[in-house]
Amino acid sequence: MIDGTKRANIKSGMSVAIVLKQDQSTGLLTDGIIRDILTKSTTHPHGIKVRLMSREVGRVKEIY
C-alpha cells in the first residue's frame, strides 16, 4: 500500500480514501478523487490534507 503521509506519493486525480475532520473520532473513511493538495510540508504524521472533487477536505488514509 502507498504511504499517504508522504506528499510525494499524492497526485491530483488519484483515487483515495480520506478521513474528514468530523469523522476523526470514528475513523469513517470517505472515498473520492483528489482535486487539490493542501498540505505544504513533505510529510504529515496523520496523512496529507487534500480536497476531493466533491469539495470535501480531509487527510489521506488509503490510496487505491
CHARMM-style PDB file with segment names, atoms N, HN, CA, C and O in Angstrom:
ATOM      1  N   MET     1       0.844  -1.199   0.000  1.00  0.00      PROA
ATOM      2  CA  MET     1       0.000   0.000   0.000  1.00  0.00      PROA
ATOM      3  C   MET     1       0.882   1.254   0.000  1.00  0.00      PROA
ATOM      4  O   MET     1       1.915   1.295   0.669  1.00  0.00      PROA
ATOM      5  N   ILE     2       0.472   2.257  -0.745  1.00  0.00      PROA
ATOM      6  HN  ILE     2      -0.367   2.223  -1.289  1.00  0.00      PROA
ATOM      7  CA  ILE     2       1.228   3.509  -0.845  1.00  0.00      PROA
ATOM      8  C   ILE     2       1.009   4.325   0.436  1.00  0.00      PROA
ATOM      9  O   ILE     2      -0.097   4.363   0.974  1.00  0.00      PROA
ATOM     10  N   ASP     3       2.066   4.970   0.912  1.00  0.00      PROA
ATOM     11  HN  ASP     3       2.965   4.940   0.475  1.00  0.00      PROA
ATOM     12  CA  ASP     3       2.028   5.752   2.150  1.00  0.00      PROA
ATOM     13  C   ASP     3       1.365   7.112   1.920  1.00  0.00      PROA
ATOM     14  O   ASP     3       1.864   7.926   1.144  1.00  0.00      PROA
ATOM     15  N   GLY     4       0.238   7.356   2.598  1.00  0.00      PROA
ATOM     16  HN  GLY     4      -0.168   6.694   3.228  1.00  0.00      PROA
ATOM     17  CA  GLY     4      -0.496   8.613   2.477  1.00  0.00      PROA
ATOM     18  C   GLY     4       0.059   9.744   3.325  1.00  0.00      PROA
ATOM     19  O   GLY     4      -0.485  10.848   3.318  1.00  0.00      PROA
ATOM     20  N   THR     5       1.157   9.478   4.067  1.00  0.00      PROA
ATOM     21  HN  THR     5       1.600   8.581   4.073  1.00  0.00      PROA
ATOM     22  CA  THR     5       1.747  10.526   4.907  1.00  0.00      PROA
ATOM     23  C   THR     5       2.859  11.277   4.167  1.00  0.00      PROA
ATOM     24  O   THR     5       3.385  12.257   4.693  1.00  0.00      PROA
ATOM     25  N   LYS     6       3.224  10.839   2.963  1.00  0.00      PROA
ATOM     26  HN  LYS     6       2.796  10.042   2.536  1.00  0.00      PROA
ATOM     27  CA  LYS     6       4.277  11.492   2.177  1.00  0.00      PROA
ATOM     28  C   LYS     6       3.658  12.231   0.994  1.00  0.00      PROA
ATOM     29  O   LYS     6       2.938  11.632   0.194  1.00  0.00      PROA
ATOM     30  N   ARG     7       3.931  13.515   0.882  1.00  0.00      PROA
ATOM     31  HN  ARG     7       4.516  14.001   1.531  1.00  0.00      PROA
ATOM     32  CA  ARG     7       3.345  14.351  -0.169  1.00  0.00      PROA
ATOM     33  C   ARG     7       3.751  13.895  -1.569  1.00  0.00      PROA
ATOM     34  O   ARG     7       2.980  14.036  -2.518  1.00  0.00      PROA
ATOM     35  N   ALA     8       4.968  13.344  -1.699  1.00  0.00      PROA
ATOM     36  HN  ALA     8       5.594  13.229  -0.928  1.00  0.00      PROA
ATOM     37  CA  ALA     8       5.470  12.892  -2.998  1.00  0.00      PROA
ATOM     38  C   ALA     8       4.619  11.765  -3.584  1.00  0.00      PROA
ATOM     39  O   ALA     8       4.599  11.574  -4.800  1.00  0.00      PROA
ATOM     40  N   ASN     9       3.912  11.016  -2.723  1.00  0.00      PROA
ATOM     41  HN  ASN     9       3.928  11.172  -1.736  1.00  0.00      PROA
ATOM     42  CA  ASN     9       3.076   9.898  -3.177  1.00  0.00      PROA
ATOM     43  C   ASN     9       1.695  10.346  -3.640  1.00  0.00      PROA
ATOM     44  O   ASN     9       0.957   9.554  -4.227  1.00  0.00      PROA
ATOM     45  N   ILE    10       1.333  11.596  -3.388  1.00  0.00      PROA
ATOM     46  HN  ILE    10       1.932  12.239  -2.911  1.00  0.00      PROA
ATOM     47  CA  ILE    10      -0.014  12.094  -3.646  1.00  0.00      PROA
ATOM     48  C   ILE    10      -0.016  12.950  -4.913  1.00  0.00      PROA
ATOM     49  O   ILE    10       0.805  13.854  -5.066  1.00  0.00      PROA
ATOM     50  N   LYS    11      -0.947  12.652  -5.812  1.00  0.00      PROA
ATOM     51  HN  LYS    11      -1.614  11.918  -5.687  1.00  0.00      PROA
ATOM     52  CA  LYS    11      -1.070  13.433  -7.050  1.00  0.00      PROA
ATOM     53  C   LYS    11      -2.541  13.773  -7.281  1.00  0.00      PROA
ATOM     54  O   LYS    11      -3.431  13.006  -6.913  1.00  0.00      PROA
ATOM     55  N   SER    12      -2.785  14.928  -7.891  1.00  0.00      PROA
ATOM     56  HN  SER    12      -2.062  15.551  -8.189  1.00  0.00      PROA
ATOM     57  CA  SER    12      -4.138  15.315  -8.268  1.00  0.00      PROA
ATOM     58  C   SER    12      -4.699  14.278  -9.233  1.00  0.00      PROA
ATOM     59  O   SER    12      -3.999  13.846 -10.148  1.00  0.00      PROA
ATOM     60  N   GLY    13      -5.954  13.875  -9.041  1.00  0.00      PROA
ATOM     61  HN  GLY    13      -6.522  14.226  -8.297  1.00  0.00      PROA
ATOM     62  CA  GLY    13      -6.583  12.885  -9.902  1.00  0.00      PROA
ATOM     63  C   GLY    13      -6.522  11.467  -9.362  1.00  0.00      PROA
ATOM     64  O   GLY    13      -7.147  10.567  -9.925  1.00  0.00      PROA
ATOM     65  N   MET    14      -5.773  11.247  -8.269  1.00  0.00      PROA
ATOM     66  HN  MET    14      -5.266  11.977  -7.812  1.00  0.00      PROA
ATOM     67  CA  MET    14      -5.689   9.916  -7.668  1.00  0.00      PROA
ATOM     68  C   MET    14      -6.966   9.569  -6.930  1.00  0.00      PROA
ATOM     69  O   MET    14      -7.647  10.450  -6.403  1.00  0.00      PROA
ATOM     70  N   SER    15      -7.292   8.283  -6.892  1.00  0.00      PROA
ATOM     71  HN  SER    15      -6.739   7.568  -7.320  1.00  0.00      PROA
ATOM     72  CA  SER    15      -8.435   7.780  -6.140  1.00  0.00      PROA
ATOM     73  C   SER    15      -7.951   7.413  -4.730  1.00  0.00      PROA
ATOM     74  O   SER    15      -7.038   6.603  -4.572  1.00  0.00      PROA
ATOM     75  N   VAL    16      -8.572   8.018  -3.710  1.00  0.00      PROA
ATOM     76  HN  VAL    16      -9.314   8.676  -3.838  1.00  0.00      PROA
ATOM     77  CA  VAL    16      -8.116   7.838  -2.329  1.00  0.00      PROA
ATOM     78  C   VAL    16      -9.296   7.692  -1.368  1.00  0.00      PROA
ATOM     79  O   VAL    16     -10.448   7.925  -1.732  1.00  0.00      PROA
ATOM     80  N   ALA    17      -8.979   7.302  -0.136  1.00  0.00      PROA
ATOM     81  HN  ALA    17      -8.043   7.112   0.159  1.00  0.00      PROA
ATOM     82  CA  ALA    17      -9.930   7.343   0.971  1.00  0.00      PROA
ATOM     83  C   ALA    17      -9.365   8.322   1.989  1.00  0.00      PROA
ATOM     84  O   ALA    17      -8.211   8.206   2.403  1.00  0.00      PROA
ATOM     85  N   ILE    18     -10.193   9.293   2.390  1.00  0.00      PROA
ATOM     86  HN  ILE    18     -11.130   9.387   2.054  1.00  0.00      PROA
ATOM     87  CA  ILE    18      -9.758  10.284   3.375  1.00  0.00      PROA
ATOM     88  C   ILE    18     -10.628  10.186   4.622  1.00  0.00      PROA
ATOM     89  O   ILE    18     -11.729   9.636   4.593  1.00  0.00      PROA
ATOM     90  N   VAL    19     -10.106  10.734   5.718  1.00  0.00      PROA
ATOM     91  HN  VAL    19      -9.212  11.181   5.742  1.00  0.00      PROA
ATOM     92  CA  VAL    19     -10.918  10.878   6.923  1.00  0.00      PROA
ATOM     93  C   VAL    19     -11.220  12.370   7.071  1.00  0.00      PROA
ATOM     94  O   VAL    19     -10.310  13.197   7.127  1.00  0.00      PROA
ATOM     95  N   LEU    20     -12.512  12.700   7.134  1.00  0.00      PROA
ATOM     96  HN  LEU    20     -13.251  12.028   7.088  1.00  0.00      PROA
ATOM     97  CA  LEU    20     -12.948  14.083   7.303  1.00  0.00      PROA
ATOM     98  C   LEU    20     -12.739  14.498   8.754  1.00  0.00      PROA
ATOM     99  O   LEU    20     -12.672  13.645   9.638  1.00  0.00      PROA
ATOM    100  N   LYS    21     -12.637  15.795   9.005  1.00  0.00      PROA
ATOM    101  HN  LYS    21     -12.691  16.488   8.287  1.00  0.00      PROA
ATOM    102  CA  LYS    21     -12.416  16.318  10.360  1.00  0.00      PROA
ATOM    103  C   LYS    21     -13.467  15.777  11.337  1.00  0.00      PROA
ATOM    104  O   LYS    21     -13.137  15.340  12.439  1.00  0.00      PROA
ATOM    105  N   GLN    22     -14.742  15.814  10.913  1.00  0.00      PROA
ATOM    106  HN  GLN    22     -15.010  16.169  10.018  1.00  0.00      PROA
ATOM    107  CA  GLN    22     -15.817  15.384  11.813  1.00  0.00      PROA
ATOM    108  C   GLN    22     -15.845  13.863  12.023  1.00  0.00      PROA
ATOM    109  O   GLN    22     -16.523  13.372  12.925  1.00  0.00      PROA
ATOM    110  N   ASP    23     -15.102  13.119  11.181  1.00  0.00      PROA
ATOM    111  HN  ASP    23     -14.551  13.518  10.448  1.00  0.00      PROA
ATOM    112  CA  ASP    23     -15.072  11.658  11.294  1.00  0.00      PROA
ATOM    113  C   ASP    23     -13.805  11.125  11.958  1.00  0.00      PROA
ATOM    114  O   ASP    23     -13.616   9.912  12.039  1.00  0.00      PROA
ATOM    115  N   GLN    24     -12.924  12.029  12.441  1.00  0.00      PROA
ATOM    116  HN  GLN    24     -13.078  13.015  12.375  1.00  0.00      PROA
ATOM    117  CA  GLN    24     -11.657  11.589  13.017  1.00  0.00      PROA
ATOM    118  C   GLN    24     -11.855  10.696  14.243  1.00  0.00      PROA
ATOM    119  O   GLN    24     -11.064   9.781  14.470  1.00  0.00      PROA
ATOM    120  N   SER    25     -12.901  10.950  15.038  1.00  0.00      PROA
ATOM    121  HN  SER    25     -13.544  11.694  14.854  1.00  0.00      PROA
ATOM    122  CA  SER    25     -13.130  10.145  16.236  1.00  0.00      PROA
ATOM    123  C   SER    25     -13.598   8.730  15.885  1.00  0.00      PROA
ATOM    124  O   SER    25     -13.268   7.779  16.594  1.00  0.00      PROA
ATOM    125  N   THR    26     -14.363   8.581  14.796  1.00  0.00      PROA
ATOM    126  HN  THR    26     -14.631   9.353  14.220  1.00  0.00      PROA
ATOM    127  CA  THR    26     -14.885   7.269  14.405  1.00  0.00      PROA
ATOM    128  C   THR    26     -13.979   6.561  13.402  1.00  0.00      PROA
ATOM    129  O   THR    26     -14.004   5.335  13.294  1.00  0.00      PROA
ATOM    130  N   GLY    27     -13.170   7.343  12.662  1.00  0.00      PROA
ATOM    131  HN  GLY    27     -13.149   8.339  12.751  1.00  0.00      PROA
ATOM    132  CA  GLY    27     -12.296   6.766  11.652  1.00  0.00      PROA
ATOM    133  C   GLY    27     -13.023   6.429  10.356  1.00  0.00      PROA
ATOM    134  O   GLY    27     -12.480   5.716   9.513  1.00  0.00      PROA
ATOM    135  N   LEU    28     -14.251   6.936  10.184  1.00  0.00      PROA
ATOM    136  HN  LEU    28     -14.692   7.515  10.869  1.00  0.00      PROA
ATOM    137  CA  LEU    28     -15.024   6.711   8.959  1.00  0.00      PROA
ATOM    138  C   LEU    28     -14.296   7.311   7.763  1.00  0.00      PROA
ATOM    139  O   LEU    28     -13.893   8.474   7.792  1.00  0.00      PROA
ATOM    140  N   LEU    29     -14.131   6.506   6.707  1.00  0.00      PROA
ATOM    141  HN  LEU    29     -14.459   5.562   6.684  1.00  0.00      PROA
ATOM    142  CA  LEU    29     -13.412   6.957   5.522  1.00  0.00      PROA
ATOM    143  C   LEU    29     -14.368   7.393   4.420  1.00  0.00      PROA
ATOM    144  O   LEU    29     -15.452   6.830   4.267  1.00  0.00      PROA
ATOM    145  N   THR    30     -13.959   8.397   3.656  1.00  0.00      PROA
ATOM    146  HN  THR    30     -13.078   8.854   3.780  1.00  0.00      PROA
ATOM    147  CA  THR    30     -14.720   8.914   2.530  1.00  0.00      PROA
ATOM    148  C   THR    30     -13.879   8.737   1.274  1.00  0.00      PROA
ATOM    149  O   THR    30     -12.740   9.199   1.210  1.00  0.00      PROA
ATOM    150  N   ASP    31     -14.450   8.061   0.267  1.00  0.00      PROA
ATOM    151  HN  ASP    31     -15.375   7.686   0.318  1.00  0.00      PROA
ATOM    152  CA  ASP    31     -13.728   7.831  -0.993  1.00  0.00      PROA
ATOM    153  C   ASP    31     -13.915   9.006  -1.945  1.00  0.00      PROA
ATOM    154  O   ASP    31     -14.951   9.672  -1.933  1.00  0.00      PROA
ATOM    155  N   GLY    32     -12.902   9.249  -2.767  1.00  0.00      PROA
ATOM    156  HN  GLY    32     -12.061   8.708  -2.777  1.00  0.00      PROA
ATOM    157  CA  GLY    32     -13.021  10.309  -3.757  1.00  0.00      PROA
ATOM    158  C   GLY    32     -11.770  10.449  -4.601  1.00  0.00      PROA
ATOM    159  O   GLY    32     -10.806   9.699  -4.453  1.00  0.00      PROA
ATOM    160  N   ILE    33     -11.812  11.436  -5.493  1.00  0.00      PROA
ATOM    161  HN  ILE    33     -12.596  12.045  -5.612  1.00  0.00      PROA
ATOM    162  CA  ILE    33     -10.702  11.747  -6.395  1.00  0.00      PROA
ATOM    163  C   ILE    33     -10.080  13.067  -5.932  1.00  0.00      PROA
ATOM    164  O   ILE    33     -10.796  14.033  -5.668  1.00  0.00      PROA
ATOM    165  N   ILE    34      -8.742  13.110  -5.834  1.00  0.00      PROA
ATOM    166  HN  ILE    34      -8.160  12.326  -6.048  1.00  0.00      PROA
ATOM    167  CA  ILE    34      -8.053  14.311  -5.342  1.00  0.00      PROA
ATOM    168  C   ILE    34      -8.180  15.449  -6.348  1.00  0.00      PROA
ATOM    169  O   ILE    34      -7.904  15.278  -7.535  1.00  0.00      PROA
ATOM    170  N   ARG    35      -8.603  16.611  -5.856  1.00  0.00      PROA
ATOM    171  HN  ARG    35      -8.827  16.750  -4.891  1.00  0.00      PROA
ATOM    172  CA  ARG    35      -8.669  17.837  -6.652  1.00  0.00      PROA
ATOM    173  C   ARG    35      -7.447  18.705  -6.359  1.00  0.00      PROA
ATOM    174  O   ARG    35      -6.745  19.126  -7.279  1.00  0.00      PROA
ATOM    175  N   ASP    36      -7.191  18.975  -5.056  1.00  0.00      PROA
ATOM    176  HN  ASP    36      -7.761  18.633  -4.309  1.00  0.00      PROA
ATOM    177  CA  ASP    36      -6.072  19.830  -4.629  1.00  0.00      PROA
ATOM    178  C   ASP    36      -5.340  19.176  -3.471  1.00  0.00      PROA
ATOM    179  O   ASP    36      -5.939  18.459  -2.669  1.00  0.00      PROA
ATOM    180  N   ILE    37      -4.027  19.430  -3.388  1.00  0.00      PROA
ATOM    181  HN  ILE    37      -3.540  20.012  -4.039  1.00  0.00      PROA
ATOM    182  CA  ILE    37      -3.214  19.003  -2.241  1.00  0.00      PROA
ATOM    183  C   ILE    37      -3.029  20.232  -1.360  1.00  0.00      PROA
ATOM    184  O   ILE    37      -2.492  21.245  -1.809  1.00  0.00      PROA
ATOM    185  N   LEU    38      -3.471  20.147  -0.111  1.00  0.00      PROA
ATOM    186  HN  LEU    38      -3.908  19.325   0.253  1.00  0.00      PROA
ATOM    187  CA  LEU    38      -3.476  21.317   0.777  1.00  0.00      PROA
ATOM    188  C   LEU    38      -2.265  21.375   1.708  1.00  0.00      PROA
ATOM    189  O   LEU    38      -1.858  22.462   2.116  1.00  0.00      PROA
ATOM    190  N   THR    39      -1.683  20.225   2.049  1.00  0.00      PROA
ATOM    191  HN  THR    39      -2.014  19.342   1.718  1.00  0.00      PROA
ATOM    192  CA  THR    39      -0.513  20.205   2.927  1.00  0.00      PROA
ATOM    193  C   THR    39       0.711  20.694   2.162  1.00  0.00      PROA
ATOM    194  O   THR    39       0.997  20.202   1.071  1.00  0.00      PROA
ATOM    195  N   LYS    40       1.431  21.655   2.722  1.00  0.00      PROA
ATOM    196  HN  LYS    40       1.198  22.056   3.609  1.00  0.00      PROA
ATOM    197  CA  LYS    40       2.625  22.201   2.074  1.00  0.00      PROA
ATOM    198  C   LYS    40       3.894  21.422   2.431  1.00  0.00      PROA
ATOM    199  O   LYS    40       4.816  21.348   1.620  1.00  0.00      PROA
ATOM    200  N   SER    41       3.952  20.839   3.634  1.00  0.00      PROA
ATOM    201  HN  SER    41       3.203  20.899   4.293  1.00  0.00      PROA
ATOM    202  CA  SER    41       5.153  20.123   4.055  1.00  0.00      PROA
ATOM    203  C   SER    41       5.267  18.787   3.308  1.00  0.00      PROA
ATOM    204  O   SER    41       4.281  18.298   2.755  1.00  0.00      PROA
ATOM    205  N   THR    42       6.470  18.198   3.292  1.00  0.00      PROA
ATOM    206  HN  THR    42       7.271  18.595   3.741  1.00  0.00      PROA
ATOM    207  CA  THR    42       6.716  16.964   2.532  1.00  0.00      PROA
ATOM    208  C   THR    42       6.056  15.754   3.174  1.00  0.00      PROA
ATOM    209  O   THR    42       5.713  14.796   2.481  1.00  0.00      PROA
ATOM    210  N   THR    43       5.874  15.785   4.497  1.00  0.00      PROA
ATOM    211  HN  THR    43       6.153  16.563   5.060  1.00  0.00      PROA
ATOM    212  CA  THR    43       5.208  14.677   5.191  1.00  0.00      PROA
ATOM    213  C   THR    43       4.288  15.227   6.275  1.00  0.00      PROA
ATOM    214  O   THR    43       4.435  16.366   6.717  1.00  0.00      PROA
ATOM    215  N   HSD    44       3.326  14.387   6.698  1.00  0.00      PROA
ATOM    216  HN  HSD    44       3.206  13.461   6.338  1.00  0.00      PROA
ATOM    217  CA  HSD    44       2.479  14.716   7.847  1.00  0.00      PROA
ATOM    218  C   HSD    44       2.111  13.405   8.523  1.00  0.00      PROA
ATOM    219  O   HSD    44       1.661  12.479   7.847  1.00  0.00      PROA
ATOM    220  N   PRO    45       2.291  13.295   9.851  1.00  0.00      PROA
ATOM    221  CA  PRO    45       2.075  12.010  10.534  1.00  0.00      PROA
ATOM    222  C   PRO    45       0.643  11.479  10.429  1.00  0.00      PROA
ATOM    223  O   PRO    45       0.439  10.268  10.503  1.00  0.00      PROA
ATOM    224  N   HSD    46      -0.345  12.349  10.260  1.00  0.00      PROA
ATOM    225  HN  HSD    46      -0.179  13.333  10.200  1.00  0.00      PROA
ATOM    226  CA  HSD    46      -1.743  11.900  10.196  1.00  0.00      PROA
ATOM    227  C   HSD    46      -2.254  11.780   8.771  1.00  0.00      PROA
ATOM    228  O   HSD    46      -3.420  11.446   8.559  1.00  0.00      PROA
ATOM    229  N   GLY    47      -1.401  12.048   7.793  1.00  0.00      PROA
ATOM    230  HN  GLY    47      -0.454  12.320   7.966  1.00  0.00      PROA
ATOM    231  CA  GLY    47      -1.801  11.970   6.392  1.00  0.00      PROA
ATOM    232  C   GLY    47      -1.806  13.348   5.750  1.00  0.00      PROA
ATOM    233  O   GLY    47      -2.028  14.355   6.423  1.00  0.00      PROA
ATOM    234  N   ILE    48      -1.561  13.387   4.448  1.00  0.00      PROA
ATOM    235  HN  ILE    48      -1.380  12.569   3.901  1.00  0.00      PROA
ATOM    236  CA  ILE    48      -1.540  14.646   3.689  1.00  0.00      PROA
ATOM    237  C   ILE    48      -2.978  15.154   3.538  1.00  0.00      PROA
ATOM    238  O   ILE    48      -3.875  14.387   3.186  1.00  0.00      PROA
ATOM    239  N   LYS    49      -3.191  16.427   3.800  1.00  0.00      PROA
ATOM    240  HN  LYS    49      -2.463  17.049   4.085  1.00  0.00      PROA
ATOM    241  CA  LYS    49      -4.535  17.005   3.677  1.00  0.00      PROA
ATOM    242  C   LYS    49      -4.814  17.346   2.217  1.00  0.00      PROA
ATOM    243  O   LYS    49      -4.015  18.002   1.549  1.00  0.00      PROA
ATOM    244  N   VAL    50      -5.971  16.883   1.738  1.00  0.00      PROA
ATOM    245  HN  VAL    50      -6.621  16.350   2.280  1.00  0.00      PROA
ATOM    246  CA  VAL    50      -6.361  17.094   0.339  1.00  0.00      PROA
ATOM    247  C   VAL    50      -7.811  17.558   0.249  1.00  0.00      PROA
ATOM    248  O   VAL    50      -8.599  17.382   1.177  1.00  0.00      PROA
ATOM    249  N   ARG    51      -8.141  18.159  -0.903  1.00  0.00      PROA
ATOM    250  HN  ARG    51      -7.500  18.302  -1.658  1.00  0.00      PROA
ATOM    251  CA  ARG    51      -9.537  18.484  -1.233  1.00  0.00      PROA
ATOM    252  C   ARG    51      -9.945  17.546  -2.362  1.00  0.00      PROA
ATOM    253  O   ARG    51      -9.229  17.413  -3.355  1.00  0.00      PROA
ATOM    254  N   LEU    52     -11.097  16.895  -2.209  1.00  0.00      PROA
ATOM    255  HN  LEU    52     -11.679  17.003  -1.402  1.00  0.00      PROA
ATOM    256  CA  LEU    52     -11.601  16.000  -3.240  1.00  0.00      PROA
ATOM    257  C   LEU    52     -12.395  16.774  -4.285  1.00  0.00      PROA
ATOM    258  O   LEU    52     -12.713  17.946  -4.085  1.00  0.00      PROA
ATOM    259  N   MET    53     -12.715  16.120  -5.399  1.00  0.00      PROA
ATOM    260  HN  MET    53     -12.456  15.168  -5.561  1.00  0.00      PROA
ATOM    261  CA  MET    53     -13.549  16.722  -6.445  1.00  0.00      PROA
ATOM    262  C   MET    53     -14.902  17.146  -5.881  1.00  0.00      PROA
ATOM    263  O   MET    53     -15.525  18.087  -6.373  1.00  0.00      PROA
ATOM    264  N   SER    54     -15.353  16.432  -4.832  1.00  0.00      PROA
ATOM    265  HN  SER    54     -14.847  15.668  -4.433  1.00  0.00      PROA
ATOM    266  CA  SER    54     -16.635  16.733  -4.170  1.00  0.00      PROA
ATOM    267  C   SER    54     -16.530  17.929  -3.223  1.00  0.00      PROA
ATOM    268  O   SER    54     -17.500  18.289  -2.556  1.00  0.00      PROA
ATOM    269  N   ARG    55     -15.336  18.543  -3.171  1.00  0.00      PROA
ATOM    270  HN  ARG    55     -14.549  18.250  -3.713  1.00  0.00      PROA
ATOM    271  CA  ARG    55     -15.015  19.692  -2.312  1.00  0.00      PROA
ATOM    272  C   ARG    55     -14.828  19.320  -0.833  1.00  0.00      PROA
ATOM    273  O   ARG    55     -14.618  20.203  -0.001  1.00  0.00      PROA
ATOM    274  N   GLU    56     -14.901  18.026  -0.498  1.00  0.00      PROA
ATOM    275  HN  GLU    56     -15.071  17.309  -1.173  1.00  0.00      PROA
ATOM    276  CA  GLU    56     -14.665  17.605   0.885  1.00  0.00      PROA
ATOM    277  C   GLU    56     -13.162  17.652   1.162  1.00  0.00      PROA
ATOM    278  O   GLU    56     -12.349  17.363   0.284  1.00  0.00      PROA
ATOM    279  N   VAL    57     -12.806  18.021   2.399  1.00  0.00      PROA
ATOM    280  HN  VAL    57     -13.467  18.256   3.112  1.00  0.00      PROA
ATOM    281  CA  VAL    57     -11.393  18.146   2.792  1.00  0.00      PROA
ATOM    282  C   VAL    57     -11.102  17.171   3.912  1.00  0.00      PROA
ATOM    283  O   VAL    57     -11.863  17.063   4.874  1.00  0.00      PROA
ATOM    284  N   GLY    58      -9.989  16.458   3.778  1.00  0.00      PROA
ATOM    285  HN  GLY    58      -9.371  16.545   2.997  1.00  0.00      PROA
ATOM    286  CA  GLY    58      -9.583  15.526   4.827  1.00  0.00      PROA
ATOM    287  C   GLY    58      -8.166  15.036   4.587  1.00  0.00      PROA
ATOM    288  O   GLY    58      -7.484  15.465   3.657  1.00  0.00      PROA
ATOM    289  N   ARG    59      -7.740  14.115   5.462  1.00  0.00      PROA
ATOM    290  HN  ARG    59      -8.294  13.766   6.218  1.00  0.00      PROA
ATOM    291  CA  ARG    59      -6.379  13.575   5.378  1.00  0.00      PROA
ATOM    292  C   ARG    59      -6.400  12.195   4.745  1.00  0.00      PROA
ATOM    293  O   ARG    59      -7.256  11.366   5.053  1.00  0.00      PROA
ATOM    294  N   VAL    60      -5.423  11.958   3.835  1.00  0.00      PROA
ATOM    295  HN  VAL    60      -4.728  12.632   3.584  1.00  0.00      PROA
ATOM    296  CA  VAL    60      -5.351  10.694   3.092  1.00  0.00      PROA
ATOM    297  C   VAL    60      -5.015   9.545   4.040  1.00  0.00      PROA
ATOM    298  O   VAL    60      -4.021   9.597   4.763  1.00  0.00      PROA
ATOM    299  N   LYS    61      -5.844   8.520   4.030  1.00  0.00      PROA
ATOM    300  HN  LYS    61      -6.652   8.478   3.442  1.00  0.00      PROA
ATOM    301  CA  LYS    61      -5.607   7.304   4.808  1.00  0.00      PROA
ATOM    302  C   LYS    61      -5.274   6.122   3.922  1.00  0.00      PROA
ATOM    303  O   LYS    61      -4.477   5.266   4.305  1.00  0.00      PROA
ATOM    304  N   GLU    62      -5.878   6.061   2.729  1.00  0.00      PROA
ATOM    305  HN  GLU    62      -6.526   6.756   2.417  1.00  0.00      PROA
ATOM    306  CA  GLU    62      -5.633   4.966   1.798  1.00  0.00      PROA
ATOM    307  C   GLU    62      -5.549   5.518   0.382  1.00  0.00      PROA
ATOM    308  O   GLU    62      -6.240   6.471   0.023  1.00  0.00      PROA
ATOM    309  N   ILE    63      -4.680   4.890  -0.416  1.00  0.00      PROA
ATOM    310  HN  ILE    63      -4.119   4.116  -0.125  1.00  0.00      PROA
ATOM    311  CA  ILE    63      -4.551   5.258  -1.836  1.00  0.00      PROA
ATOM    312  C   ILE    63      -4.873   4.008  -2.644  1.00  0.00      PROA
ATOM    313  O   ILE    63      -4.341   2.934  -2.364  1.00  0.00      PROA
ATOM    314  N   TYR    64      -5.734   4.139  -3.636  1.00  0.00      PROA
ATOM    315  HN  TYR    64      -6.166   5.012  -3.864  1.00  0.00      PROA
ATOM    316  CA  TYR    64      -6.153   2.977  -4.454  1.00  0.00      PROA
ATOM    317  C   TYR    64      -5.403   2.926  -5.762  1.00  0.00      PROA
ATOM    318  OT1 TYR    64      -5.627   2.023  -6.567  1.00  0.00      PROA
TER     319      TYR     64
END
